[in-house]
Every structure is written in C-alpha cells, then in structure tokens.
Amino acid sequence: WPADLHLLGKDIIRFHTIYWPIFLMALGEPLPKQIFGHPWLLQGDGKMSKSKGNVIYADDLTTFFGVDAVRYFVLHEMPFENDGVISWELMVERLNSDLANVLGNLVNRTISMSNKYFGGVVTDTGVTSDVDDDLRAVVCGTYDKVCRKMESLRVADAITEIFTLFKRCNKYIDETEPWVLAKDEEKKDRLAAVLYNLVESIVIGASLLEPFMPSTAQKIAAQLRTELRGFKSLKEFGQYPSGSRVTDKPEILFARQDVKEVLEKAEAMFAARAQAAAEGSAQDGAQDAQPAADVIDVEAKPEISYDDFDKMQFRVGEIIACEAVKKSKKLLCSQVRIGSQVKQIVSGIKQYYTPEEMVGKKVMVLVNLKPATLAGVVSEGMLLCAEDADGNLALVVPEKEMPAGAEIC
C-alpha cells in the first residue's frame, strides 16, 4: 500500500473515487496511485439478469470450454473503452479460430514435424534465411509491445500482441514449407533450423502467455520439454537448448467445437435449471393448510403481477403410465393425460411414490413449461407438490373428482 492500481467496475466509480478517498485522507493514508473502472460484459445486446434468464455463469463456461479458454475469452473480449459482449456463439468462435487453429494447431504441427523428420530432436544448425530475421524481429519485439499495452491497462490488446506472434509463426511455416525441405537431403540442416526457430518462438510466446493462460502455457512448455522463461529474457532469441527432444505424444490443447451442439447442450442445461427452479417455487407455494403447531414459515418471494401469473397454465391431469428413469435414484417418468393430449413429465418423487402408485392418480400440472431433458429423458411439464419442514414431498391433488384437462384457476 498504496495500491499501484485500484481496479473496479465502472458502475461503482463514484463510491471509490469520492467516498473511499475521503476515508483514506481522514485516516492519513495514501491514495491509490491509479484507478481503473473497467467496462461490463453484456449478454447479447443487454445486461445479464436472473429475471431475464440469460445469466451465463463462469462455472457453466468452464464446464464447456475449460478454465483457460474462458480466461482468454473474457480478457480478450473486454475492450478498454467499451462494454464487451459474451455469448455461447462467440465463445465457440474464439475457441475454434484463435485457440484451436492459431495456437493449438501451431504447437501440434511443430511437435509433429520435429518427431516425423528428426525423431523429436530439435537442433540449431545455424542455417539461416532472410525470412528468419523477420520472425525473430516479431518474436523478440513482442515483449515490449505487451508491456506498453499493460502499462496503459489495455489487457485485450496485450493478448492480441501475443497471438500476433503465434500467427507470425504459422505464416513462417507457410513461407519455409518444411514438408518441401524434407524431400531434399541437402536441405536437412535448413529444415532443422526452421523447426528450431519455431520451437524457440513458441517458448517465448508461451512465456508471455502465462499470466493470462497459466495452465496452457505450462502444457506447452511440458510438451517442448523445457521451462517457461522470466520476462526479462524474452527479448533474446536462441535460448532453447539445441539437441533437446520434444514429446513424442503431442497433446491437443484445444479441441474444435460445433456451435450447434454447444447451443443444444446449453439450452438443455438452462431448461433443466429453469425447471428445477420452477419445481421448487411450485412446491413452496403449494403448502396445504396445517394446524398451528405444524405451520411452516415461508420466506416471501418478490410480488408478481396478475399478468405474470396468467402466463402459467395449470390443468388437472391423469397419470396413465409411469416408470422409473434408468440411471436415476430420484426420477419417475409419467405419461399424463390432459384433455385430449398426453404429456411426458419427469419428477423427482421416486423416494415417495412407486410407479404403480402413480398410475390412476389425478394431479395438478403446470402444462406450458418449456421442455427440458433430465437424465436423458424429455420432460414436458411439471407436477405440483407440497413439501413439509423435513423435505418430504406429496403430490397436490384435486379435493373433488375432476376430469383430466380441467383448468386450475
């Protein structure tokens, strides 16, 4: 202390640039040297909101793409001046284009060619060409460019500079055409030099990348069987020990993903989450009247308008078939007749009812809930249940005999 940089979201700048400094000055403490109010990440064209159901959690993203891919996306897509945009489509696009194609493909090709042409041994033969000078200039000049961007808090631009280095390496492969050099025995030393230059460049790039994507950087170093370097040495070319051997089993750093499959999985995840929340809400609101001694205190939820309630459609349903969901300890799958249609509904009540007990019951059903997939089974609605203080569930059933399809209002 004092902090070199006070980092905060742009929506709380007033509190941290007026009130907080007043507190510090009253205490006789020094103020932060610099304050940066960073922009937001927006979902599509608006702010994320639980009420909108469009919240993307970091845990969800890491489950789909891995931690380092999410780190890259969030840092890269947060511009200095403006809000950034985050979506499943953009995540897949960045992963495929930048991480898989540019970085992952570069590392994999370099290691594979080293194994194919030299048994994995990387040797600096000193056979150079004019194109090598430009590669070295770009690689060794990246450190200063990254430093300048970071000093001005332009993190996204700093990462872009590092990936410019990796793109230059890919261009170098196209320029030198190692597969062509490999066909001429007299150019074997030149081929070795080309691969050495690539390995050295990748090590420098990975070392620069470590603060942003630490796991990926370490994986690259491990595959090249070397250590990441300190920043002060990253302007020097040629430190990779000549004669070192790369791994003979290169690991794919980032696998390409299909955007359609990702969207389908994400939609199913959101639907299941919404259904679970809706089931909990319905269970909370369906408590039967009890004697005073058995009354359960219920935490009040935000008020809704009649229009909100009117969006939900409740009907009486008759269960005509039921079976346990395979590979699930909690779920039953019921075929519920509602008027002239039959809906398949999955419910977490296996602990309280057998499939045989379910058949023939008249139940209350939320029929216009968006379908969701639970344990691999599609559910097209929700059975209303009540829950006691011990967490036991009971189906909510009509007091009098009502036909299947009767409206609950």
C-alpha positions as CSV (number, residue, x, y, z in Angstrom):
1,W,0.0,0.0,0.0
2,P,-0.6,2.4,-1.5
3,A,-2.1,0.4,-4.3
4,D,-0.4,0.7,-7.7
5,L,-3.8,0.1,-9.3
6,H,-7.3,0.2,-7.8
7,L,-9.4,-1.9,-10.2
8,L,-13.2,-1.7,-10.1
9,G,-16.3,-1.9,-12.2
10,K,-17.4,1.2,-13.9
11,D,-20.8,1.3,-12.1
12,I,-19.2,1.9,-8.7
13,I,-16.7,4.6,-9.8
14,R,-18.4,7.3,-7.7
15,F,-18.1,5.4,-4.4
16,H,-14.4,4.6,-5.0
17,T,-13.3,7.9,-6.3
18,I,-15.1,10.2,-3.9
19,Y,-16.1,8.4,-0.6
20,W,-13.2,5.9,-0.4
21,P,-10.5,8.6,-0.9
22,I,-12.3,10.7,1.8
23,F,-12.0,7.9,4.2
24,L,-8.3,7.3,3.4
25,M,-7.5,11.0,3.7
26,A,-9.3,11.3,7.0
27,L,-7.1,8.4,8.3
28,G,-4.0,10.0,6.9
29,E,-3.4,7.1,4.5
30,P,-2.0,7.5,1.0
31,L,-4.4,7.2,-2.0
32,P,-4.1,4.6,-4.8
33,K,-1.7,5.6,-7.5
34,Q,-4.2,4.8,-10.3
35,I,-7.8,3.9,-10.6
36,F,-9.3,2.0,-13.5
37,G,-13.1,1.4,-13.8
38,H,-13.4,-1.4,-16.3
39,P,-16.4,-1.9,-18.6
40,W,-19.0,-4.6,-18.5
41,L,-19.5,-7.9,-20.3
42,L,-23.0,-7.9,-21.8
43,Q,-25.2,-10.8,-22.8
44,G,-26.0,-10.2,-26.4
45,D,-27.2,-6.6,-26.6
46,G,-28.2,-6.1,-22.9
47,K,-27.1,-6.7,-19.3
48,M,-27.4,-10.2,-17.8
49,S,-30.3,-10.6,-15.4
50,K,-31.7,-13.6,-13.4
51,S,-35.2,-12.3,-14.2
52,K,-34.4,-12.5,-17.9
53,G,-33.0,-16.0,-17.5
54,N,-29.9,-15.1,-19.6
55,V,-27.2,-15.3,-16.9
56,I,-24.0,-17.1,-18.1
57,Y,-22.0,-18.3,-15.1
58,A,-18.3,-18.8,-15.2
59,D,-18.7,-22.4,-13.9
60,D,-21.0,-23.1,-16.9
61,L,-18.4,-21.8,-19.3
62,T,-15.5,-23.7,-17.8
63,T,-17.5,-26.9,-17.9
64,F,-18.0,-26.5,-21.6
65,F,-14.7,-25.0,-22.6
66,G,-12.1,-25.2,-19.8
67,V,-10.7,-22.5,-17.5
68,D,-8.0,-21.1,-19.7
69,A,-10.3,-20.8,-22.7
70,V,-12.7,-18.8,-20.6
71,R,-9.9,-16.6,-19.2
72,Y,-8.8,-15.9,-22.8
73,F,-12.3,-15.0,-23.9
74,V,-13.2,-12.7,-21.0
75,L,-9.9,-10.9,-21.1
76,H,-9.7,-10.7,-24.9
77,E,-13.3,-9.6,-25.4
78,M,-13.2,-6.8,-22.8
79,P,-12.1,-3.7,-24.7
80,F,-10.6,-0.7,-23.0
81,E,-13.2,1.9,-23.8
82,N,-16.4,0.0,-24.4
83,D,-18.5,-2.9,-23.0
84,G,-17.7,-6.4,-24.3
85,V,-20.2,-9.0,-25.4
86,I,-20.3,-12.6,-24.3
87,S,-22.3,-15.4,-25.8
88,W,-22.1,-19.1,-26.5
89,E,-21.6,-18.4,-30.2
90,L,-18.7,-16.0,-29.6
91,M,-17.1,-18.4,-27.2
92,V,-17.1,-21.2,-29.8
93,E,-15.9,-18.9,-32.5
94,R,-12.9,-17.7,-30.4
95,L,-12.0,-21.1,-29.2
96,N,-12.0,-22.5,-32.8
97,S,-10.3,-19.6,-34.6
98,D,-7.8,-18.4,-32.0
99,L,-7.1,-21.2,-29.5
100,A,-7.6,-24.3,-31.7
101,N,-6.5,-23.0,-35.1
102,V,-3.8,-20.4,-34.3
103,L,-2.2,-21.7,-31.1
104,G,-3.2,-25.3,-30.7
105,N,-2.5,-26.1,-34.4
106,L,0.9,-24.3,-34.3
107,V,2.1,-26.3,-31.3
108,N,0.8,-29.6,-32.6
109,R,2.3,-29.1,-36.1
110,T,5.7,-28.1,-34.8
111,I,6.0,-31.0,-32.5
112,S,4.7,-33.5,-35.1
113,M,7.1,-32.3,-37.7
114,S,10.0,-32.5,-35.2
115,N,9.1,-36.1,-34.5
116,K,8.5,-37.0,-38.1
117,Y,11.7,-35.6,-39.6
118,F,14.2,-35.8,-36.7
119,G,12.8,-38.2,-34.1
120,G,11.8,-35.4,-31.9
121,V,15.3,-33.9,-31.6
122,V,15.4,-30.1,-32.1
123,T,18.8,-28.8,-33.3
124,D,20.0,-25.3,-34.1
125,T,22.1,-25.8,-37.2
126,G,22.6,-22.1,-37.8
127,V,21.4,-22.3,-41.4
128,T,19.5,-19.0,-41.8
129,S,17.5,-17.2,-44.4
130,D,16.1,-13.6,-44.7
131,V,12.7,-14.8,-43.6
132,D,14.2,-15.8,-40.2
133,D,15.2,-12.2,-39.5
134,D,11.6,-11.0,-39.7
135,L,10.4,-13.9,-37.5
136,R,13.0,-13.1,-34.8
137,A,12.1,-9.4,-35.0
138,V,8.4,-10.1,-34.4
139,V,9.1,-12.6,-31.6
140,C,11.7,-10.6,-29.8
141,G,9.7,-7.4,-30.1
142,T,6.5,-8.7,-28.6
143,Y,7.7,-8.3,-25.0
144,D,8.0,-4.5,-25.3
145,K,4.6,-4.3,-27.1
146,V,2.9,-6.3,-24.4
147,C,4.5,-4.2,-21.7
148,R,3.3,-1.0,-23.3
149,K,-0.3,-2.3,-23.6
150,M,-0.3,-3.5,-20.0
151,E,1.1,-0.2,-18.7
152,S,-1.9,1.6,-20.3
153,L,-4.3,-1.1,-18.9
154,R,-5.1,-2.4,-22.4
155,V,-5.2,-6.1,-21.5
156,A,-7.1,-7.2,-24.6
157,D,-4.6,-5.5,-26.8
158,A,-1.7,-7.2,-24.9
159,I,-3.2,-10.6,-25.6
160,T,-3.7,-9.7,-29.2
161,E,0.1,-8.9,-29.5
162,I,0.9,-12.4,-28.2
163,F,-1.4,-14.0,-30.7
164,T,0.2,-11.9,-33.4
165,L,3.4,-13.7,-32.5
166,F,1.7,-17.1,-32.9
167,K,0.1,-16.1,-36.2
168,R,3.6,-15.0,-37.4
169,C,4.9,-18.5,-36.6
170,N,2.1,-20.1,-38.6
171,K,3.0,-17.7,-41.5
172,Y,6.6,-18.8,-41.1
173,I,5.6,-22.4,-41.6
174,D,3.9,-21.5,-44.9
175,E,6.9,-19.4,-46.0
176,T,9.5,-22.1,-45.3
177,E,7.4,-25.2,-46.3
178,P,9.2,-27.8,-44.1
179,W,7.4,-30.6,-45.9
180,V,9.2,-29.5,-49.1
181,L,12.6,-29.1,-47.4
182,A,12.2,-32.6,-46.0
183,K,12.2,-34.1,-49.6
184,D,15.7,-32.7,-50.2
185,E,18.5,-34.4,-48.2
186,E,20.8,-31.4,-48.8
187,K,18.3,-29.1,-47.1
188,K,18.1,-31.2,-43.9
189,D,20.1,-28.7,-41.9
190,R,17.9,-25.9,-43.1
191,L,14.8,-27.9,-42.1
192,A,16.3,-28.4,-38.6
193,A,16.9,-24.7,-38.3
194,V,13.3,-23.9,-39.3
195,L,11.9,-26.3,-36.6
196,Y,14.3,-24.9,-34.0
197,N,13.2,-21.3,-34.8
198,L,9.6,-22.4,-34.4
199,V,10.2,-24.1,-31.1
200,E,12.1,-21.1,-29.7
201,S,9.4,-18.8,-30.9
202,I,6.7,-20.9,-29.2
203,V,8.5,-21.0,-25.9
204,I,8.8,-17.2,-25.9
205,G,5.1,-16.8,-26.8
206,A,4.1,-19.3,-24.1
207,S,6.1,-17.5,-21.5
208,L,4.3,-14.2,-22.4
209,L,1.0,-16.0,-22.3
210,E,1.5,-17.5,-18.9
211,P,-0.1,-14.6,-16.8
212,F,-3.2,-14.9,-19.0
213,M,-3.5,-18.6,-19.5
214,P,-1.2,-20.3,-17.0
215,S,-2.3,-23.9,-17.5
216,T,-2.0,-23.7,-21.3
217,A,1.5,-22.1,-21.1
218,Q,2.7,-24.9,-18.7
219,K,1.3,-27.6,-21.0
220,I,3.1,-26.1,-24.0
221,A,6.4,-26.0,-22.0
222,A,5.9,-29.6,-20.9
223,Q,5.4,-30.8,-24.5
224,L,8.5,-29.0,-25.6
225,R,10.3,-30.4,-22.5
226,T,11.5,-27.0,-21.3
227,E,10.7,-24.4,-18.7
228,L,8.9,-21.1,-19.2
229,R,11.2,-18.1,-19.1
230,G,11.4,-15.0,-17.0
231,F,10.1,-11.9,-18.7
232,K,13.5,-10.1,-18.8
233,S,14.9,-12.8,-21.1
234,L,12.1,-12.8,-23.7
235,K,13.8,-10.3,-26.0
236,E,16.7,-12.8,-26.6
237,F,16.3,-15.4,-29.3
238,G,18.1,-18.8,-29.3
239,Q,18.0,-20.0,-25.6
240,Y,16.2,-23.3,-26.3
241,P,18.9,-25.9,-25.7
242,S,20.0,-27.3,-29.1
243,G,19.6,-31.1,-29.1
244,S,16.6,-31.2,-26.8
245,R,13.9,-33.6,-27.5
246,V,10.2,-32.7,-27.6
247,T,7.4,-35.1,-26.5
248,D,6.6,-37.9,-28.9
249,K,2.9,-37.7,-28.0
250,P,1.7,-34.2,-28.5
251,E,-1.5,-33.3,-26.7
252,I,-4.3,-31.3,-28.3
253,L,-4.5,-28.1,-26.4
254,F,-8.0,-27.0,-27.6
255,A,-10.4,-29.3,-29.5
256,R,-12.7,-27.6,-32.0
257,Q,-16.3,-27.5,-31.0
258,D,-19.5,-27.5,-33.0
259,V,-21.6,-24.4,-32.2
260,K,-24.9,-26.2,-32.8
261,E,-24.0,-28.9,-30.3
262,V,-22.9,-26.4,-27.8
263,L,-26.1,-24.4,-28.1
264,E,-28.2,-27.5,-27.7
265,K,-26.3,-28.5,-24.6
266,A,-26.5,-25.0,-23.2
267,E,-30.3,-24.8,-23.9
268,A,-30.8,-28.2,-22.2
269,M,-28.8,-27.0,-19.2
270,F,-30.8,-23.8,-18.9
271,A,-34.1,-25.6,-19.3
272,A,-33.2,-28.1,-16.6
273,R,-32.2,-25.3,-14.3
274,A,-35.4,-23.4,-15.0
275,Q,-37.5,-26.5,-14.4
276,A,-35.7,-27.2,-11.1
277,A,-36.3,-23.6,-10.0
278,A,-40.0,-23.8,-11.1
279,E,-40.5,-27.0,-9.2
280,G,-39.0,-25.5,-6.1
281,S,-41.2,-22.5,-6.5
282,A,-44.3,-24.6,-7.0
283,Q,-43.5,-26.8,-4.0
284,D,-43.1,-23.7,-1.9
285,G,-46.4,-22.3,-3.0
286,A,-48.4,-25.5,-2.7
287,Q,-48.3,-26.0,1.1
288,D,-51.6,-27.3,2.4
289,A,-53.2,-25.6,5.4
290,Q,-52.0,-27.2,8.6
291,P,-52.8,-26.9,12.3
292,A,-51.0,-24.1,14.0
293,A,-48.4,-26.4,15.5
294,D,-47.4,-27.6,12.1
295,V,-47.3,-24.3,10.2
296,I,-44.1,-23.8,8.2
297,D,-42.6,-20.3,8.0
298,V,-42.1,-19.5,4.3
299,E,-39.7,-16.9,3.1
300,A,-41.6,-14.4,1.0
301,K,-40.7,-14.1,-2.7
302,P,-41.0,-10.9,-4.8
303,E,-44.5,-10.0,-5.7
304,I,-45.7,-10.7,-9.2
305,S,-48.4,-9.1,-11.3
306,Y,-51.5,-11.0,-12.5
307,D,-50.0,-10.9,-16.0
308,D,-47.0,-12.9,-14.7
309,F,-49.3,-15.4,-13.1
310,D,-51.6,-15.5,-16.2
311,K,-48.7,-16.8,-18.3
312,M,-48.7,-20.1,-16.4
313,Q,-51.3,-22.7,-17.4
314,F,-52.4,-25.2,-14.8
315,R,-54.6,-28.2,-15.5
316,V,-55.8,-31.4,-13.9
317,G,-54.0,-34.4,-15.3
318,E,-54.5,-38.1,-15.0
319,I,-51.4,-40.4,-14.9
320,I,-52.0,-43.3,-17.3
321,A,-48.5,-44.8,-17.1
322,C,-45.3,-44.4,-15.0
323,E,-41.9,-45.9,-14.8
324,A,-38.6,-45.2,-13.1
325,V,-36.0,-43.3,-15.0
326,K,-32.9,-45.5,-15.6
327,K,-29.7,-44.4,-14.0
328,S,-31.5,-42.0,-11.6
329,K,-32.3,-42.5,-8.0
330,K,-34.8,-39.8,-7.8
331,L,-36.8,-39.5,-11.0
332,L,-40.1,-41.0,-12.2
333,C,-41.3,-40.6,-15.8
334,S,-45.1,-40.3,-16.0
335,Q,-47.4,-40.2,-19.0
336,V,-50.1,-37.7,-18.1
337,R,-53.4,-37.3,-19.9
338,I,-54.5,-33.7,-20.0
339,G,-57.7,-33.4,-22.0
340,S,-57.1,-34.9,-25.5
341,Q,-53.3,-34.8,-25.2
342,V,-50.7,-36.8,-23.3
343,K,-47.6,-35.2,-21.9
344,Q,-44.4,-36.9,-20.6
345,I,-43.4,-35.4,-17.3
346,V,-40.3,-36.3,-15.2
347,S,-40.5,-35.6,-11.5
348,G,-38.1,-36.1,-8.5
349,I,-40.5,-38.1,-6.4
350,K,-39.2,-41.7,-6.7
351,Q,-38.5,-41.7,-3.0
352,Y,-42.1,-41.1,-2.1
353,Y,-44.1,-43.0,-4.8
354,T,-43.7,-46.2,-6.7
355,P,-44.6,-46.2,-10.4
356,E,-47.6,-48.5,-9.6
357,E,-48.9,-46.0,-7.1
358,M,-48.7,-43.2,-9.6
359,V,-51.0,-44.8,-12.2
360,G,-54.6,-43.6,-12.0
361,K,-53.8,-40.5,-9.8
362,K,-55.4,-37.2,-10.7
363,V,-52.7,-34.5,-10.2
364,M,-52.2,-30.8,-10.8
365,V,-49.9,-30.0,-13.7
366,L,-48.1,-26.9,-15.0
367,V,-48.6,-27.7,-18.7
368,N,-46.9,-24.8,-20.5
369,L,-43.4,-25.2,-19.0
370,K,-40.7,-25.2,-21.6
371,P,-39.5,-28.9,-22.3
372,A,-36.2,-29.9,-20.6
373,T,-34.1,-33.0,-20.6
374,L,-33.5,-34.7,-17.3
375,A,-31.2,-37.7,-17.1
376,G,-31.6,-38.1,-20.8
377,V,-35.4,-38.1,-20.7
378,V,-37.5,-35.2,-22.1
379,S,-40.0,-33.6,-19.6
380,E,-42.9,-31.6,-21.0
381,G,-44.3,-30.1,-17.8
382,M,-44.3,-30.2,-14.0
383,L,-46.4,-32.0,-11.3
384,L,-47.2,-29.7,-8.4
385,C,-46.0,-31.0,-5.0
386,A,-46.1,-29.8,-1.4
387,E,-43.1,-30.1,0.9
388,D,-43.0,-30.2,4.7
389,A,-40.4,-28.9,7.1
390,D,-38.4,-32.2,6.8
391,G,-38.3,-32.0,3.0
392,N,-40.8,-34.7,2.3
393,L,-42.9,-34.3,-0.8
394,A,-46.5,-35.1,-1.6
395,L,-48.4,-34.6,-4.8
396,V,-51.1,-31.9,-4.8
397,V,-54.3,-33.5,-5.9
398,P,-57.8,-32.0,-6.5
399,E,-60.1,-32.2,-3.5
400,K,-63.1,-33.4,-5.6
401,E,-63.2,-35.7,-8.7
402,M,-62.3,-33.5,-11.7
403,P,-61.9,-34.5,-15.3
404,A,-58.4,-34.7,-16.9
405,G,-57.9,-31.3,-18.6
406,A,-59.9,-29.2,-16.1
407,E,-58.4,-25.8,-15.7
408,I,-56.9,-24.8,-12.3
409,C,-57.6,-21.2,-11.8
